[in-house]
Amino acid sequence: MKTGKVRYCTDIRQISFLSEKEKALMEPVVRQFPFRANDYYLSLIDWNDPADPIRRMIVPSADELEPWGRPDPSDESAYTVMQGVEHKYNTTVLLLVSEVCDGICRYCFRKRLFARQKQEILRDLPAALEYIRSHTEITNVLLTGGDPFVLSTRRLEQIIAPLRQIPHVQIIRIGTRIPVFNPFRILEDHDLLSLIERYSLPDKKIYIMTHFCHPRELTPQALEAAHRLQKAGAVLCNQCPLIRGVNDNPQTLALLMRRCSFAGIVPYYLFQCRPALGNHAYTVPIEEGYDILRQAKSMVSGLAKRLRFVMSHSTGKLEIIAKTGEYTYFKYHRAANDADSSRVLICRSNPKACWLDDYEEVIHDYPPERPYHYYGPE
């Protein structure tokens, strides 16, 4: 297996494993949704298998041009308080600190960042820090993008160090796919591990939100990178979307959950694939997804069962908690409106539904201090 510095590729014509016909079909796709990968990640692909799951996640497909979805499916712009700063949930602020990823996932819900001028990334760090200081309800800051670990370690410290000086900021989360795309960024940068060690404190941890989607991404190098982050004091949790053709069968998903738990990486969120432009071919209907996770959970031990099936809707993060023949049940894991947190939605079953907007709510569960109301048929 490859070691050392990776080489990047942003031109599909440079991939020798693709036929000229395949490259021609991809040309209109990459004009709309750019391509980026590196030789380490491309080496994980079985090029003799057209349906290889690693290939599916990184190599463009003509299906991405299907007219479905929208650029900002979770309405992040509605919660943007200044460029690069989102404040949707009262205790959590999201900072878009990077405009680059080591690889561009074909199912990415923020592909708008790569397909237009970069107008959403944080440019005024002092203003963002002042906003966080002035909002004492904020206990969690999530660094995302793009990928924060694409930034230099020096730049990361310029962000993390002042955050650690804000008393009410308890948790710093870093959302990254670097352990998947380029574990050598972690293995060969001792300064990065020292940074984590300095700022992941006994009572104020740094959480690394990894993004392993398929068991084959958990290579020896990736697992060693995760281990070193843990040794440096970070808490690792894994979150990924349910992706058609990648992890949409119970056996594969169970193996992913199991291997993460073996490595001490908490299986955290399984996301419903967001209806972003180009994502229809990667999206599994919600009720099918619920059945896949239910079956996968039956195959693993308790520590691997912690995975929640959630949807990052405009109104909040909903967990898909149950399904019967007639109804599908959702619960706000976290709501943009605090009064809705933990509220249950009971919707009429729709096997084709891919998003909350596709459902008809029939029974509305108000917060405990308010009565139940029934909106179904008499």
Residue frames relative to the residue before (quaternion, step in Angstrom):
aa qw qx qy qz dx dy dz
M 1.0000 0.0000 0.0000 0.0000 0.00 0.00 0.00
K 0.5911 -0.6199 0.4008 0.3251 3.51 -1.03 0.85
T 0.0575 -0.7586 0.6471 0.0503 3.55 -1.19 0.64
G 0.7143 0.4788 -0.3195 0.3981 3.52 -1.28 0.28
K 0.8010 -0.3171 0.2267 0.4544 3.50 -1.35 -0.31
V 0.3217 -0.7498 0.5478 0.1851 3.55 -0.97 0.91
R 0.3062 -0.7163 0.5950 0.1976 3.53 -1.30 0.43
Y 0.3331 -0.7806 0.5061 0.1534 3.56 -0.90 0.97
C 0.1509 -0.7692 0.6180 0.0592 3.49 -1.25 0.61
T 0.0239 -0.8014 0.5976 -0.0066 3.58 -0.80 1.02
D 0.6644 0.4436 -0.2796 0.5326 3.56 1.31 0.17
I 0.3658 -0.7628 0.4864 0.2184 3.59 -0.41 1.18
R 0.5656 0.6038 -0.3908 0.4035 3.61 1.18 -0.41
Q 0.6301 0.5408 -0.3283 0.4502 3.58 1.26 -0.33
I 0.5835 0.5716 -0.3829 0.4316 3.61 1.23 -0.16
S 0.3008 -0.8098 0.4789 0.1562 3.55 -0.21 1.28
F 0.6107 0.5814 -0.3504 0.4076 3.61 1.15 -0.49
L 0.6438 0.5060 -0.3251 0.4730 3.61 1.22 -0.32
S 0.4492 -0.6701 0.5201 0.2806 3.57 -1.07 0.76
E 0.6443 -0.5165 0.3913 0.4061 3.56 -1.25 0.34
K 0.6224 0.5364 -0.3395 0.4579 3.57 1.06 -0.68
E 0.6514 0.5092 -0.3132 0.4671 3.58 0.98 -0.85
K 0.6496 0.5181 -0.3148 0.4587 3.57 0.96 -0.85
A 0.6420 0.5245 -0.3255 0.4548 3.58 1.00 -0.81
L 0.6553 0.5068 -0.3101 0.4664 3.60 1.01 -0.78
M 0.6883 0.4929 -0.2788 0.4533 3.58 1.11 -0.65
E 0.5051 0.6933 -0.4176 0.2997 3.59 1.12 -0.52
P 0.7072 0.4304 -0.3029 0.4721 3.68 0.75 -0.82
V 0.5899 0.5695 -0.3704 0.4366 3.59 1.17 -0.51
V 0.7295 0.4395 -0.2578 0.4564 3.58 0.74 -1.04
R 0.5463 0.5780 -0.4181 0.4390 3.60 1.18 -0.22
Q 0.7252 0.3926 -0.2306 0.5164 3.57 1.12 -0.64
F 0.7911 0.1266 -0.0377 0.5973 3.59 0.98 -0.91
P 0.3426 -0.7995 0.4497 0.2029 3.60 -0.08 1.28
F 0.3514 -0.7106 0.5802 0.1868 3.50 -1.35 0.52
R 0.1446 0.7598 -0.6289 0.0794 3.56 -1.08 0.76
A 0.1447 0.7658 -0.6131 0.1289 3.57 -0.93 0.95
N 0.2493 -0.7390 0.5840 0.2251 3.56 -1.28 -0.15
D 0.6778 -0.5370 0.3192 0.3877 3.54 -1.24 0.44
Y 0.5822 0.5655 -0.3901 0.4347 3.63 1.09 -0.54
Y 0.7230 0.4326 -0.2731 0.4642 3.59 0.71 -1.01
L 0.6358 0.5224 -0.3362 0.4580 3.59 0.99 -0.74
S 0.6164 0.5615 -0.3514 0.4258 3.60 1.12 -0.56
L 0.6039 0.5656 -0.3572 0.4333 3.61 1.22 -0.27
I 0.5789 0.6094 -0.3599 0.4050 3.58 1.27 -0.28
D 0.2904 -0.6828 0.6382 0.2054 3.53 -1.16 0.74
W 0.2387 -0.8290 0.4914 0.1193 3.58 -0.06 1.29
N 0.5850 0.5587 -0.3810 0.4478 3.60 1.25 -0.12
D 0.6841 0.4294 -0.2659 0.5262 3.57 1.30 -0.19
P 0.3246 -0.7746 0.5055 0.1976 3.64 -0.31 1.18
A 0.7196 0.4153 -0.2400 0.5021 3.60 1.19 -0.52
D 0.2543 0.7917 -0.5222 0.1892 3.59 1.20 0.35
P 0.4672 -0.7219 0.4297 0.2756 3.64 -0.72 1.00
I 0.6208 0.5200 -0.3559 0.4665 3.61 1.06 -0.61
R 0.6197 0.5338 -0.3275 0.4730 3.55 1.01 -0.83
R 0.6605 0.5362 -0.3153 0.4204 3.56 0.88 -0.93
M 0.6849 0.5077 -0.2906 0.4343 3.58 1.04 -0.73
I 0.8074 0.3164 -0.1266 0.4817 3.60 1.07 -0.66
V 0.6971 0.4469 -0.2753 0.4884 3.62 1.11 -0.62
P 0.5096 -0.6766 0.4327 0.3087 3.62 -0.78 0.98
S 0.1531 -0.7656 0.6207 0.0715 3.52 -1.26 0.63
A 0.5565 -0.6186 0.4424 0.3345 3.56 -1.07 0.77
D 0.5481 0.6290 -0.3882 0.3915 3.60 1.20 -0.46
E 0.5737 0.6174 -0.3801 0.3811 3.60 1.16 -0.48
L 0.6379 0.5343 -0.3307 0.4453 3.58 1.20 -0.35
E 0.4134 0.6953 -0.4845 0.3330 3.58 1.25 0.04
P 0.4180 -0.7341 0.4730 0.2504 3.64 -0.74 0.99
W 0.3742 0.6901 -0.5131 0.3471 3.55 0.02 1.33
G 0.7825 0.3293 -0.2413 0.4701 3.57 -1.04 0.74
R 0.2737 -0.7438 0.5866 0.1662 3.54 -1.37 -0.04
P 0.6774 -0.5456 0.3018 0.3903 3.60 -1.14 0.52
D 0.8015 0.1824 -0.0710 0.5651 3.61 0.97 -0.80
P 0.0861 -0.8802 0.4631 0.0581 3.60 0.56 1.15
S 0.7230 0.3827 -0.2510 0.5175 3.62 1.17 -0.38
D 0.4342 -0.7308 0.4333 0.2996 3.58 1.31 0.29
E 0.0884 0.8277 -0.5458 0.0961 3.56 0.86 0.96
S 0.5948 0.5902 -0.3676 0.4033 3.58 1.07 -0.66
A 0.6201 0.5668 -0.3438 0.4195 3.60 1.11 -0.64
Y 0.7453 0.3721 -0.2003 0.5157 3.58 1.19 -0.51
T 0.4680 0.6730 -0.4387 0.3682 3.58 1.29 0.28
V 0.2108 -0.8144 0.5328 0.0917 3.57 -0.52 1.20
M 0.7435 -0.0872 0.0008 0.6630 3.57 1.33 -0.30
Q 0.6977 -0.4759 0.2919 0.4490 3.58 -1.14 0.40
G 0.8401 0.1677 -0.1553 0.4919 3.53 -0.79 1.13
V 0.6959 0.4068 -0.2647 0.5293 3.59 1.27 0.09
E 0.0347 -0.7921 0.6091 -0.0172 3.57 -0.66 1.17
H 0.0374 -0.7860 0.6169 -0.0171 3.56 -0.97 0.95
K 0.0244 0.8373 -0.5390 0.0883 3.54 0.22 1.36
Y 0.7673 0.2195 -0.1109 0.5923 3.58 0.97 -0.91
N 0.5855 -0.6658 0.3135 0.3400 3.55 -0.74 1.06
T 0.7489 0.3964 -0.2371 0.4753 3.63 0.96 -0.70
T 0.7347 0.4009 -0.2073 0.5064 3.60 1.25 -0.16
V 0.0777 -0.7616 0.6422 0.0398 3.54 -1.03 0.91
L 0.2340 -0.7588 0.5978 0.1099 3.54 -1.06 0.84
L 0.1186 -0.7811 0.6111 0.0485 3.57 -0.88 1.01
L 0.2492 -0.7427 0.6056 0.1396 3.56 -0.78 1.08
V 0.0386 -0.8754 0.4813 -0.0231 3.56 0.11 1.31
S 0.7820 0.2547 -0.1304 0.5537 3.60 1.19 -0.30
E 0.2716 -0.7617 0.5698 0.1461 3.53 -1.15 0.73
V 0.6807 0.4479 -0.2608 0.5177 3.57 1.32 0.16
C 0.1206 -0.7356 0.6588 0.1018 3.55 -1.25 0.62
D 0.5754 -0.5823 0.4337 0.3765 3.58 -1.15 0.50
G 0.7636 0.0092 -0.0286 0.6450 3.54 1.23 -0.51
I 0.3414 -0.7247 0.5535 0.2277 3.58 -1.07 0.61
C 0.3167 -0.7552 0.5489 0.1676 3.55 -0.48 1.24
R 0.4997 -0.6895 0.4359 0.2913 3.55 -0.88 0.92
Y 0.6987 0.4472 -0.2575 0.4955 3.60 1.19 -0.51
C 0.3146 0.7989 -0.4787 0.1835 3.62 1.26 0.06
F 0.3491 -0.7469 0.5256 0.2097 3.59 -0.91 0.90
R 0.7023 0.3853 -0.2759 0.5312 3.61 1.26 -0.13
K 0.2110 0.8072 -0.5300 0.1515 3.59 1.03 0.61
R 0.4903 0.6489 -0.4335 0.3879 3.58 1.27 -0.22
L 0.6005 0.5777 -0.3606 0.4191 3.61 1.12 -0.61
F 0.7292 0.4232 -0.2297 0.4861 3.57 1.08 -0.72
A 0.7106 0.4829 -0.2432 0.4502 3.56 1.21 -0.46
R 0.7567 0.2599 -0.1788 0.5726 3.59 1.25 0.11
Q 0.6902 -0.4091 0.3522 0.4818 3.55 -1.29 -0.08
K 0.4815 -0.6976 0.4545 0.2738 3.57 -0.94 0.92
Q 0.0991 0.8292 -0.5361 0.1235 3.57 0.02 1.31
E 0.6730 0.5178 -0.2898 0.4415 3.60 1.24 0.03
I 0.5666 0.6254 -0.3776 0.3810 3.59 1.24 -0.29
L 0.5925 -0.5896 0.4276 0.3442 3.57 -1.11 0.76
R 0.0772 -0.8020 0.5922 0.0126 3.57 -0.83 1.05
D 0.7608 0.3093 -0.1635 0.5467 3.60 1.11 -0.62
L 0.1760 -0.8272 0.5279 0.0779 3.57 0.20 1.30
P 0.6439 0.5170 -0.3596 0.4346 3.68 0.81 -0.77
A 0.6530 0.5008 -0.3251 0.4659 3.62 0.96 -0.76
A 0.6392 0.5175 -0.3277 0.4650 3.59 1.01 -0.77
L 0.6539 0.5074 -0.3127 0.4661 3.58 0.97 -0.85
E 0.6480 0.5102 -0.3228 0.4644 3.57 0.99 -0.77
Y 0.6096 0.5394 -0.3498 0.4638 3.58 1.06 -0.71
I 0.6720 0.4893 -0.2982 0.4691 3.58 0.90 -0.92
R 0.6372 0.5277 -0.3329 0.4525 3.62 0.96 -0.81
S 0.7172 0.4709 -0.2558 0.4455 3.57 0.96 -0.84
H 0.6947 0.3901 -0.2612 0.5450 3.58 1.29 -0.21
T 0.1747 -0.8519 0.4883 0.0733 3.54 0.16 1.33
E 0.5464 0.6055 -0.4098 0.4086 3.60 1.23 -0.11
I 0.5765 0.6050 -0.3727 0.4033 3.60 1.22 -0.37
T 0.0464 -0.8034 0.5937 -0.0050 3.57 -0.70 1.13
N 0.7558 0.3091 -0.1529 0.5567 3.60 1.23 -0.48
V 0.0375 -0.7615 0.6464 0.0294 3.55 -1.01 0.85
L 0.1674 -0.7888 0.5887 0.0562 3.55 -0.78 1.11
L 0.1873 -0.7595 0.6154 0.0968 3.57 -0.80 1.07
T 0.1266 0.7885 -0.5844 0.1440 3.55 -0.71 1.10
G 0.1117 -0.8012 0.5833 0.0729 3.57 -1.20 -0.36
G 0.4256 0.2646 0.7759 0.3831 1.72 -0.97 -2.32
D 0.4821 -0.6506 0.5094 0.2912 3.51 -1.36 -0.14
P 0.4312 -0.7231 0.4709 0.2636 3.62 -0.61 1.08
F 0.6709 0.5131 -0.3153 0.4326 3.62 1.01 -0.70
V 0.4985 0.5930 -0.4520 0.4423 3.59 1.24 0.16
L 0.5735 0.5813 -0.3736 0.4400 3.57 1.20 -0.52
S 0.5727 -0.5568 0.4601 0.3876 3.56 -1.22 0.41
T 0.6121 -0.5473 0.4156 0.3912 3.56 -1.20 0.49
R 0.6141 0.5509 -0.3443 0.4482 3.59 1.03 -0.72
R 0.6755 0.4756 -0.2988 0.4777 3.58 0.93 -0.86
L 0.6151 0.5407 -0.3497 0.4550 3.59 1.01 -0.72
E 0.6616 0.5017 -0.3161 0.4589 3.58 0.95 -0.82
Q 0.6124 0.5517 -0.3512 0.4442 3.59 1.07 -0.64
I 0.6744 0.4532 -0.2829 0.5096 3.58 1.21 -0.48
I 0.7308 0.4625 -0.2512 0.4347 3.56 0.78 -1.08
A 0.6364 0.5682 -0.3470 0.3895 3.62 0.90 -0.89
P 0.7162 0.4158 -0.2914 0.4788 3.67 0.73 -0.84
L 0.5793 0.5609 -0.3874 0.4469 3.61 1.13 -0.49
R 0.6582 0.5156 -0.3051 0.4559 3.56 1.03 -0.81
Q 0.6482 0.5174 -0.3174 0.4599 3.60 1.21 -0.36
I 0.5798 0.5476 -0.3800 0.4686 3.59 1.30 -0.03
P 0.4329 -0.7644 0.3974 0.2652 3.61 -0.28 1.21
H 0.7357 0.4435 -0.2630 0.4391 3.61 0.88 -0.82
V 0.5631 0.5519 -0.4119 0.4568 3.62 1.22 -0.03
Q 0.1341 -0.8327 0.5367 0.0233 3.55 -0.34 1.28
I 0.7970 0.1884 -0.0685 0.5697 3.57 0.95 -0.90
I 0.1010 -0.7288 0.6731 0.0748 3.53 -1.11 0.84
R 0.1205 -0.7924 0.5969 0.0361 3.54 -0.72 1.11
I 0.1253 -0.7712 0.6209 0.0635 3.56 -1.05 0.79
G 0.1965 -0.7813 0.5851 0.0927 3.56 -0.57 1.17
T 0.1527 0.8222 -0.5249 0.1588 3.58 -0.51 1.14
R 0.2079 -0.7386 0.6247 0.1448 3.51 -1.27 0.57
I 0.3357 0.7718 -0.4780 0.2514 3.59 1.26 0.24
P 0.6318 0.5127 -0.3757 0.4436 3.69 0.87 -0.65
V 0.6537 0.4867 -0.2988 0.4965 3.59 1.22 -0.50
F 0.7713 0.3941 -0.1986 0.4585 3.58 0.70 -1.11
N 0.8207 -0.0165 0.0804 0.5655 3.57 0.94 -0.87
P 0.0984 -0.8389 0.5333 0.0467 3.62 0.38 1.17
F 0.5609 0.6176 -0.3861 0.3936 3.60 1.21 -0.42
R 0.5124 0.6204 -0.4155 0.4241 3.60 1.23 -0.36
I 0.7107 0.4123 -0.2298 0.5216 3.56 1.13 -0.74
L 0.6869 0.5158 -0.2921 0.4205 3.56 0.86 -0.97
E 0.7886 0.3479 -0.1606 0.4808 3.58 1.01 -0.78
D 0.6671 0.4479 -0.3138 0.5059 3.61 1.25 0.09
H 0.2022 -0.8141 0.5362 0.0939 3.56 0.00 1.30
D 0.5863 0.5780 -0.3716 0.4291 3.58 1.15 -0.55
L 0.6188 0.5410 -0.3476 0.4513 3.58 1.05 -0.69
L 0.6722 0.4833 -0.2956 0.4766 3.58 0.92 -0.89
S 0.6245 0.5234 -0.3358 0.4727 3.59 1.07 -0.68
L 0.6079 0.5503 -0.3424 0.4587 3.57 1.08 -0.72
I 0.6537 0.4980 -0.3089 0.4788 3.58 0.91 -0.93
E 0.6642 0.5185 -0.3082 0.4415 3.58 0.90 -0.89
R 0.6626 0.5196 -0.3109 0.4408 3.61 0.99 -0.79
Y 0.8177 0.3134 -0.1228 0.4670 3.55 0.90 -0.93
S 0.5922 0.4841 -0.3946 0.5091 3.61 1.25 0.10
L 0.0935 -0.8595 0.5022 -0.0194 3.52 0.08 1.41
P 0.6871 -0.4938 0.3214 0.4251 3.60 -1.17 0.38
D 0.7932 0.2617 -0.1363 0.5327 3.58 1.03 -0.76
K 0.7385 0.2790 -0.1883 0.5842 3.59 1.30 0.08
K 0.0836 -0.8648 0.4951 0.0071 3.54 0.22 1.31
I 0.3315 -0.6351 0.6429 0.2710 3.47 -1.41 0.33
Y 0.1805 -0.7630 0.6154 0.0813 3.53 -0.90 1.02
I 0.1852 -0.7465 0.6306 0.1038 3.56 -0.94 0.95
M 0.1819 -0.7852 0.5868 0.0779 3.56 -0.58 1.20
T 0.1663 -0.8155 0.5505 0.0662 3.57 -0.13 1.31
H 0.2838 -0.7677 0.5654 0.1017 3.53 -1.30 0.41
F 0.1706 0.7658 -0.5907 0.1885 3.56 0.61 1.17
C 0.1667 -0.8219 0.5422 0.0517 3.57 -0.70 1.12
H 0.7905 0.1516 -0.0549 0.5908 3.57 1.18 -0.56
P 0.6053 -0.6011 0.3689 0.3691 3.63 -0.96 0.75
R 0.6414 0.5477 -0.3393 0.4165 3.61 1.03 -0.68
E 0.5728 0.5745 -0.3885 0.4369 3.60 1.21 -0.21
L 0.6145 0.5347 -0.3396 0.4703 3.58 1.26 -0.37
T 0.0307 0.8249 -0.5574 0.0884 3.54 0.55 1.24
P 0.6794 -0.4560 0.3516 0.4547 3.63 -1.21 0.16
Q 0.6574 0.5045 -0.3173 0.4612 3.59 0.99 -0.79
A 0.6551 0.5085 -0.3149 0.4617 3.58 0.96 -0.85
L 0.6656 0.4965 -0.3023 0.4680 3.57 0.96 -0.85
E 0.6386 0.5061 -0.3314 0.4756 3.59 1.02 -0.71
A 0.6286 0.5216 -0.3378 0.4676 3.60 1.01 -0.75
A 0.6415 0.5106 -0.3203 0.4746 3.58 0.98 -0.84
H 0.6474 0.5317 -0.3145 0.4464 3.58 0.95 -0.89
R 0.6792 0.4843 -0.3032 0.4607 3.60 0.91 -0.84
L 0.6083 0.5271 -0.3537 0.4765 3.60 1.08 -0.61
Q 0.6427 0.5119 -0.3142 0.4756 3.56 1.02 -0.81
K 0.6496 0.5139 -0.3148 0.4635 3.60 0.95 -0.85
A 0.6540 0.5069 -0.3044 0.4718 3.57 1.14 -0.63
G 0.6486 -0.5610 0.3032 0.4156 3.59 1.26 -0.09
A 0.5186 0.6389 -0.4270 0.3748 3.59 1.24 -0.02
V 0.3271 -0.6796 0.6161 0.2269 3.53 -1.30 0.51
L 0.1878 -0.8093 0.5505 0.0818 3.59 -0.73 1.06
C 0.0026 -0.7629 0.6457 -0.0304 3.54 -0.98 1.00
N 0.2635 -0.7819 0.5462 0.1444 3.58 -0.99 0.79
Q 0.0437 0.7704 -0.6350 0.0362 3.52 -1.01 0.88
C 0.0926 0.7869 -0.6023 0.0974 3.55 -1.01 0.82
P 0.4909 -0.6319 0.4910 0.3444 3.58 -1.21 0.31
L 0.4703 -0.5840 0.5646 0.3449 3.52 -1.36 0.26
I 0.0601 -0.8389 0.5390 -0.0468 3.56 -0.50 1.23
R 0.4694 -0.6762 0.4971 0.2744 3.55 -0.84 1.03
G 0.8267 0.2050 -0.1698 0.4957 3.54 -0.86 1.01
V 0.6932 0.4367 -0.2751 0.5031 3.59 1.28 0.04
N 0.8181 -0.0748 0.1033 0.5608 3.57 0.56 -1.17
D 0.4281 0.7410 -0.4189 0.3036 3.56 1.23 0.53
N 0.6300 0.4304 -0.4126 0.4976 3.57 0.94 0.86
P 0.6223 -0.6061 0.3385 0.3617 3.60 -0.98 0.80
Q 0.6452 0.5389 -0.3420 0.4199 3.61 0.94 -0.79
T 0.6743 0.4833 -0.2977 0.4723 3.60 0.89 -0.92
L 0.6714 0.4969 -0.3017 0.4596 3.57 0.90 -0.93
A 0.6389 0.5207 -0.3282 0.4615 3.59 0.98 -0.79
L 0.6484 0.5110 -0.3214 0.4638 3.59 0.98 -0.79
L 0.6269 0.5248 -0.3305 0.4716 3.59 1.02 -0.77
M 0.6623 0.5020 -0.2994 0.4688 3.60 0.88 -0.96
R 0.6697 0.5178 -0.2937 0.4441 3.55 0.92 -0.97
R 0.7047 0.4663 -0.2791 0.4561 3.58 0.80 -0.98
C 0.6073 0.5270 -0.3602 0.4731 3.61 1.07 -0.61
S 0.6795 0.4867 -0.3021 0.4585 3.57 0.87 -0.91
F 0.6078 0.5503 -0.3544 0.4497 3.61 1.04 -0.69
A 0.7218 0.4321 -0.2284 0.4900 3.57 1.09 -0.82
G 0.5295 -0.6500 0.4055 0.3643 3.59 1.24 0.09
I 0.4925 0.6072 -0.4487 0.4329 3.57 1.24 0.49
V 0.3695 -0.7731 0.4691 0.2139 3.56 -0.36 1.24
P 0.3390 -0.6959 0.5849 0.2424 3.66 -0.80 0.92
Y 0.1237 -0.8684 0.4800 -0.0117 3.56 -0.23 1.32
Y 0.8102 -0.0842 0.0948 0.5723 3.60 0.38 -1.21
L 0.1269 -0.6859 0.7070 0.1164 3.50 -1.29 0.70
F 0.2111 -0.8233 0.5192 0.0891 3.57 -0.38 1.24
Q 0.4377 -0.5927 0.6014 0.3091 3.49 -1.23 0.59
C 0.4912 -0.6748 0.4620 0.2998 3.58 -0.74 1.04
R 0.3989 -0.7491 0.4750 0.2324 3.58 -0.64 1.09
P 0.4866 -0.6828 0.4620 0.2890 3.60 -1.04 0.73
A 0.1365 0.7811 -0.5848 0.1707 3.53 0.50 1.26
L 0.6652 -0.4826 0.3769 0.4272 3.54 -1.24 0.40
G 0.8182 0.2631 -0.1995 0.4706 3.55 -0.96 0.90
N 0.6352 0.6057 -0.3101 0.3654 3.60 1.25 -0.19
H 0.4109 0.7493 -0.4693 0.2224 3.61 1.17 -0.13
A 0.6847 0.5023 -0.2970 0.4366 3.60 0.89 -0.88
Y 0.6950 0.4629 -0.2688 0.4800 3.60 1.22 -0.38
T 0.6232 0.6017 -0.3083 0.3932 3.56 1.30 -0.29
V 0.2227 -0.7450 0.6202 0.1031 3.54 -0.99 1.00
P 0.5015 -0.6430 0.4670 0.3419 3.66 -0.83 0.81
I 0.6453 -0.5905 0.3346 0.3504 3.54 -1.05 0.87
E 0.7164 0.4597 -0.2835 0.4417 3.59 0.75 -0.97
E 0.6008 0.5200 -0.3520 0.4948 3.58 1.13 -0.56
G 0.6442 0.5300 -0.3110 0.4553 3.56 1.01 -0.84
Y 0.6241 0.5340 -0.3399 0.4580 3.57 1.01 -0.78
D 0.6661 0.5008 -0.3030 0.4623 3.59 0.93 -0.87
I 0.6235 0.5378 -0.3392 0.4548 3.60 1.03 -0.78
L 0.6953 0.4579 -0.2872 0.4737 3.60 0.83 -0.93
R 0.6157 0.5471 -0.3543 0.4427 3.60 0.98 -0.76
Q 0.6803 0.4695 -0.2923 0.4810 3.58 0.91 -0.86
A 0.6340 0.5302 -0.3368 0.4511 3.60 0.99 -0.79
K 0.6598 0.5182 -0.3152 0.4435 3.58 0.93 -0.84
S 0.6169 0.5558 -0.3518 0.4323 3.58 1.11 -0.56
M 0.6845 0.4990 -0.2709 0.4571 3.58 1.25 -0.37
V 0.7396 0.4132 -0.2134 0.4866 3.62 1.21 -0.24
S 0.5823 -0.5838 0.4412 0.3541 3.54 -1.30 0.35
G 0.7570 -0.4350 0.2634 0.4104 3.53 -1.35 0.26
L 0.6653 0.5180 -0.3204 0.4318 3.60 0.93 -0.83
A 0.6834 0.4531 -0.2844 0.4967 3.59 1.16 -0.50
K 0.5994 0.6053 -0.3474 0.3918 3.60 1.24 -0.30
R 0.4841 0.7164 -0.4158 0.2820 3.60 1.24 -0.09
L 0.4537 0.7003 -0.4380 0.3345 3.57 1.29 -0.13
R 0.1510 -0.7727 0.6123 0.0722 3.58 -0.95 0.96
F 0.3348 -0.7171 0.5771 0.2018 3.57 -1.05 0.82
V 0.0708 0.8371 -0.5278 0.1254 3.57 -0.32 1.28
M 0.2366 -0.7365 0.6200 0.1308 3.49 -1.40 0.35
S 0.2603 -0.7666 0.5681 0.1480 3.60 -0.76 1.03
H 0.0239 -0.8290 0.5554 -0.0607 3.52 0.27 1.36
S 0.6838 -0.4743 0.3553 0.4256 3.56 -1.24 0.33
T 0.7260 0.4489 -0.2438 0.4604 3.59 0.99 -0.82
G 0.7690 -0.2851 0.1804 0.5430 3.58 1.21 -0.20
K 0.5759 -0.5568 0.4630 0.3793 3.52 -1.36 -0.09
L 0.0915 -0.8125 0.5758 0.0054 3.55 -0.52 1.23
E 0.2744 -0.7243 0.6066 0.1793 3.53 -1.08 0.78
I 0.3280 -0.6933 0.6035 0.2181 3.56 -1.03 0.85
I 0.1099 -0.8785 0.4649 0.0090 3.55 -0.12 1.32
A 0.8160 -0.0397 0.0497 0.5746 3.63 1.07 -0.49
K 0.0991 -0.7696 0.6291 0.0464 3.52 -1.33 0.38
T 0.0607 -0.7525 0.6538 0.0515 3.54 -1.07 0.81
G 0.7214 -0.4174 0.2956 0.4668 3.56 -1.21 -0.10
E 0.7688 0.3686 -0.1787 0.4911 3.57 1.09 -0.68
Y 0.8181 0.2003 -0.0647 0.5352 3.58 1.02 -0.76
T 0.1967 -0.7140 0.6540 0.1542 3.51 -1.38 0.44
Y 0.2384 -0.8086 0.5326 0.0748 3.56 -0.85 1.05
F 0.0793 -0.7824 0.6176 0.0049 3.54 -0.91 1.03
K 0.0859 -0.7730 0.6252 0.0647 3.55 -1.22 0.54
Y 0.4364 -0.6843 0.5127 0.2800 3.55 -0.88 0.92
H 0.2811 -0.7503 0.5821 0.1385 3.53 -0.53 1.24
R 0.7422 -0.1132 0.0772 0.6561 3.53 1.21 -0.74
A 0.1462 -0.8122 0.5620 0.0549 3.58 -0.83 0.97
A 0.5655 -0.5802 0.4615 0.3613 3.55 -1.17 0.61
N 0.7036 0.3148 -0.1992 0.6051 3.55 1.17 -0.71
D 0.4324 -0.7460 0.4370 0.2558 3.59 -0.36 1.23
A 0.5998 0.5831 -0.3640 0.4096 3.60 1.09 -0.63
D 0.6851 0.4826 -0.2813 0.4675 3.58 1.20 -0.48
S 0.4592 0.6974 -0.4544 0.3103 3.61 1.20 -0.21
S 0.8178 0.1594 -0.2067 0.5128 3.55 -0.93 1.09
R 0.4488 0.6782 -0.4730 0.3389 3.63 1.20 0.11
V 0.3190 -0.7461 0.5611 0.1637 3.55 -1.05 0.84
L 0.1530 -0.7545 0.6321 0.0878 3.57 -1.06 0.83
I 0.1236 -0.7694 0.6242 0.0556 3.57 -0.88 0.97
C 0.0358 -0.8329 0.5484 -0.0647 3.53 -0.47 1.28
R 0.5512 -0.5957 0.4658 0.3527 3.51 -1.18 0.59
S 0.5562 -0.6417 0.4171 0.3240 3.55 -0.88 0.96
N 0.0514 0.7628 -0.6425 0.0519 3.55 -1.10 0.84
P 0.2787 -0.8166 0.4781 0.1638 3.62 0.02 1.24
K 0.6812 0.4766 -0.2985 0.4687 3.61 1.17 -0.39
A 0.4765 0.7069 -0.4269 0.3016 3.60 1.24 -0.24
C 0.1354 -0.7949 0.5891 0.0524 3.55 -0.99 0.94
W 0.7767 0.1718 -0.0876 0.5997 3.60 1.28 -0.17
L 0.6694 -0.5124 0.3441 0.4135 3.58 -1.17 0.47
D 0.6221 0.5782 -0.3347 0.4083 3.57 1.07 -0.76
D 0.6267 0.5507 -0.3298 0.4418 3.60 1.25 -0.36
Y 0.6585 0.5273 -0.2982 0.4465 3.59 1.29 -0.15
E 0.3133 -0.6808 0.6260 0.2155 3.49 -1.38 0.44
E 0.2859 -0.7571 0.5638 0.1650 3.56 -0.64 1.13
V 0.1371 -0.8315 0.5366 0.0429 3.58 -0.70 1.07
I 0.7696 0.1393 -0.1023 0.6147 3.58 1.15 -0.52
H 0.1776 -0.8148 0.5503 0.0408 3.56 -0.64 1.16
D 0.1666 -0.7904 0.5857 0.0658 3.56 -0.64 1.13
Y 0.2346 -0.7813 0.5667 0.1156 3.56 -0.45 1.23
P 0.6590 -0.4622 0.3814 0.4545 3.60 -1.24 0.16
P 0.7072 -0.5265 0.2686 0.3879 3.62 -1.10 0.68
E 0.6895 0.4944 -0.3139 0.4261 3.59 0.99 -0.70
R 0.6969 0.4045 -0.2644 0.5299 3.59 1.28 -0.07
P 0.5616 -0.6385 0.4042 0.3368 3.62 -1.06 0.65
Y 0.5338 -0.5809 0.4998 0.3576 3.51 -1.32 0.33
H 0.1048 -0.7585 0.6376 0.0843 3.53 -1.17 0.62
Y 0.2577 -0.7698 0.5701 0.1265 3.53 -1.02 0.79
Y 0.1187 -0.8202 0.5590 0.0269 3.54 -0.68 1.13
G 0.4603 0.6902 -0.4397 0.3442 3.56 1.25 0.26
P 0.7217 -0.4170 0.3080 0.4588 3.56 -1.28 -0.12
E 0.5755 -0.5907 0.4465 0.3471 3.55 -1.19 0.60
